[in-house]
Amino acid sequence: MRSNRELNDEIRRGQESSSFLNNPLFQQAVSDARDEVFHRWTNSEPGDRELREQLYHEWQALSVTLRGLQKPITAGRLAAKQKDMRTYQENLG
């Protein structure tokens, strides 16, 4: 069982990640990056396999980064529920 400190750290990381993901500057940067990759892909020649492969990897890197920032949010929400449940059980007993 994780300590309250560990749960609090997990909750804090989730809140920080959420704040980062919801930052308008970050959202604009992500939107711009997606638009650029998509625009370059749609304007590339079908036979330009090397460029299309590079764009695929750029898109995947962006997706992996965003998922990596989403994970602490989910973990923080779970930690908050565990902490609430622990508090509830302590108040019962």
C-alpha positions in Angstrom: 0.0 0.0 0.0 1.4 3.4 -1.0 1.9 6.0 1.7 -0.1 9.3 1.8 3.1 11.1 0.7 3.4 8.9 -2.4 -0.3 9.4 -3.2 0.1 13.2 -2.7 3.2 13.2 -5.0 1.2 11.3 -7.7 -1.7 13.7 -7.4 0.6 16.7 -7.7 2.3 15.2 -10.8 -1.1 14.7 -12.3 -2.1 18.3 -11.6 1.1 19.6 -13.0 0.8 17.6 -16.2 -2.8 18.7 -16.6 -1.8 22.3 -16.1 1.0 21.8 -18.8 -1.3 20.1 -21.3 -4.0 22.8 -20.8 -1.5 25.7 -21.2 -2.7 27.7 -24.3 0.9 28.2 -25.5 1.6 24.4 -25.3 -1.8 23.7 -27.0 -0.9 26.1 -29.8 2.5 24.6 -30.2 1.0 21.1 -30.5 -1.6 22.3 -32.9 1.0 24.0 -35.1 3.2 20.9 -35.1 0.3 18.7 -36.1 -0.7 21.1 -38.8 2.8 21.3 -40.2 3.3 17.6 -40.3 -0.1 17.0 -41.9 0.5 19.8 -44.4 3.9 18.4 -45.4 2.5 14.9 -45.7 -0.5 15.9 -47.9 1.8 18.0 -50.1 4.4 15.3 -50.4 4.8 13.1 -53.5 3.3 9.6 -53.2 6.7 8.1 -54.2 8.7 10.1 -51.7 8.9 7.3 -49.2 11.8 8.8 -47.2 9.9 12.0 -46.5 6.7 10.2 -45.7 8.5 7.9 -43.3 10.1 10.8 -41.6 6.7 12.6 -41.2 5.2 9.4 -39.9 7.9 9.3 -37.2 7.4 12.9 -36.3 3.7 12.3 -35.9 4.3 9.3 -33.8 6.8 11.2 -31.6 4.3 13.9 -30.9 1.6 11.3 -30.1 3.9 9.4 -27.7 4.9 12.7 -26.0 1.2 13.6 -25.5 0.4 10.2 -24.2 3.3 10.5 -21.8 1.9 13.7 -20.4 -1.6 12.1 -20.1 -0.4 9.2 -18.0 0.4 11.2 -14.9 -3.1 12.8 -15.1 -4.7 9.4 -15.0 -2.4 8.1 -12.3 -3.1 11.3 -10.2 -6.9 10.8 -10.5 -6.4 7.2 -9.4 -4.2 8.3 -6.5 -6.9 10.8 -5.4 -9.5 8.1 -5.4 -7.3 5.8 -3.3 -6.6 8.6 -0.9 -10.3 9.4 -0.6 -11.1 5.8 -0.1 -8.4 5.5 2.6 -9.8 8.6 4.4 -13.4 7.2 4.2 -12.3 3.8 5.6 -10.3 5.5 8.4 -13.4 7.6 9.3 -15.5 4.4 9.5 -13.2 2.6 11.7 
